[in-house]
Every structure is written in structure tokens, then in C-alpha cells.
Amino acid sequence: MKSYELLLSPFVAWFLSQVIKTMIVCIYRKKFDFSRVGCDGGMPSSHSSIVAALATSCACCHGFDSASFALSLALALIVMHDASGVRWESGKQARVINEIRDYLQSMAFKGSHERLEELLGHTPLQVFVGALLGIVVALLTHVLLA
């Protein structure tokens, strides 16, 4: 596997996760929402699919005992923990802040603050599905390009 091929599987995994995420939102809302194409949050986690694809590609290319696999696995674990932990909690806090903001504005409070983005993180299931997608994409990429 050549170096550029290590970039191919994470990119494909990201692209597929964004397409799947957009399709799920379209089915759920019964209309196409172009704003969801590049957004964070939702099923599956594109962050998890990217780092899982990278770690799997490094394992396929350099082996499980390589430095590149060790580094990419550490990065994957940090990103997936952050996506389902810190960023998920930040989204919950943004939801509460938006509710307070809406309440204050309904009481004639003239604040000019914008609503905060609420879809920041992922549930553990969204992270797991994203990681699984990344692993499958990397394995298929490795087999097809071998």
C-alpha cells in the first residue's frame, strides 16, 4: 500500500458517513436539508469513521506492531472518546443555554446572542457505527487496492 492509499480510506469513510447521515436526516424529516451535509453530530460519526479507517489502514499497511498503527490507534481512541464525551456534553449544555435564551427573549429581553449549535457530539452508538464503517471501508480499500 502506498502513502496516498492511507489517505484514501479515511476520505472515503468520511464521505460515506456524511452521505449516510444526510440520507437519515432526509428520511426522518421527509425533506432534503443541504445544511446537514457538512455538519457535526448525527449517525454515524464521521470523526470516528475517519480515525478508525486510518488506524485500520495503518494496521493493514504497516502491521499491528508499527509506530504508525500505535499513533493512529491512540488518535482514534482520543477522538472517539471526545466525540461521545466532551462534545456530547457540550451539545447538551448548548441545548439548555438555548432554552434559557429563548425564555428570556419571550419575556421581552432584547439580547442579540445567536443560538448555539446543539449537534456537536455523538452517542456511543453513533461513535461505534462510525468506527465500524471506517474499519469496513479500510479493509475493502486494502483488498481492492492490493
NORHU-V263277 format. One record per pair of residues at least 24 apart in sequence whose ideal C-beta (glycine too) atoms are under 7 Angstrom apart, sorted by the first residue. I is the first residue (numbers start at 1). GAP is how many residues later the second one is. D is the distance in whole Angstrom. If there is no record, write none. Layout:
i->I gap->GAP d->D
i->I gap->GAP d->D
This chain:
i->1 gap->59 d->7
i->1 gap->60 d->4
i->1 gap->141 d->7
i->1 gap->144 d->7
i->5 gap->136 d->7
i->5 gap->140 d->6
i->6 gap->51 d->5
i->6 gap->52 d->7
i->6 gap->55 d->6
i->8 gap->133 d->6
i->9 gap->44 d->4
i->9 gap->48 d->5
i->9 gap->128 d->5
i->9 gap->129 d->4
i->9 gap->132 d->4
i->10 gap->40 d->5
i->10 gap->43 d->4
i->10 gap->44 d->5
i->12 gap->125 d->5
i->12 gap->129 d->7
i->13 gap->36 d->4
i->13 gap->37 d->6
i->13 gap->40 d->4
i->13 gap->120 d->6
i->13 gap->121 d->4
i->13 gap->124 d->4
i->14 gap->32 d->5
i->14 gap->35 d->6
i->14 gap->36 d->5
i->16 gap->117 d->6
i->16 gap->121 d->6
i->17 gap->27 d->5
i->17 gap->29 d->4
i->17 gap->32 d->4
i->17 gap->113 d->6
i->17 gap->116 d->6
i->18 gap->28 d->6
i->20 gap->24 d->6
i->21 gap->25 d->7
i->39 gap->80 d->6
i->40 gap->79 d->6
i->40 gap->80 d->6
i->41 gap->50 d->7
i->41 gap->78 d->3
i->41 gap->79 d->6
i->41 gap->80 d->6
i->41 gap->81 d->6
i->42 gap->77 d->6
i->42 gap->84 d->7
i->43 gap->83 d->5
i->43 gap->86 d->6
i->44 gap->82 d->6
i->44 gap->85 d->4
i->44 gap->86 d->4
i->44 gap->89 d->5
i->45 gap->38 d->5
i->45 gap->77 d->4
i->45 gap->81 d->5
i->45 gap->82 d->5
i->45 gap->85 d->3
i->46 gap->84 d->6
i->47 gap->32 d->5
i->47 gap->36 d->5
i->47 gap->83 d->7
i->48 gap->31 d->7
i->48 gap->32 d->5
i->48 gap->35 d->6
i->48 gap->79 d->5
i->48 gap->82 d->3
i->48 gap->83 d->4
i->48 gap->86 d->6
i->49 gap->81 d->4
i->49 gap->82 d->7
i->49 gap->84 d->5
i->49 gap->85 d->4
i->50 gap->84 d->6
i->51 gap->24 d->6
i->51 gap->25 d->4
i->51 gap->28 d->5
i->51 gap->29 d->7
i->51 gap->83 d->7
i->52 gap->24 d->6
i->52 gap->79 d->4
i->52 gap->82 d->3
i->52 gap->83 d->5
i->53 gap->81 d->4
i->53 gap->84 d->5
i->53 gap->85 d->4
i->56 gap->78 d->7
i->56 gap->79 d->5
i->56 gap->82 d->4
i->56 gap->83 d->6
i->57 gap->81 d->5
i->57 gap->84 d->7
i->57 gap->85 d->7
i->60 gap->78 d->7
i->60 gap->82 d->4
i->80 gap->47 d->5
i->80 gap->51 d->6
i->83 gap->38 d->5
i->83 gap->39 d->5
i->83 gap->44 d->5
i->84 gap->37 d->6
i->84 gap->38 d->5
i->84 gap->39 d->7
i->84 gap->40 d->5
i->84 gap->43 d->5
i->87 gap->33 d->5
i->87 gap->34 d->3
i->88 gap->33 d->3
i->88 gap->34 d->6
i->90 gap->30 d->5
i->90 gap->31 d->7
i->91 gap->27 d->5
i->91 gap->28 d->6
i->91 gap->29 d->4
i->91 gap->30 d->5
i->94 gap->24 d->5
i->94 gap->26 d->7
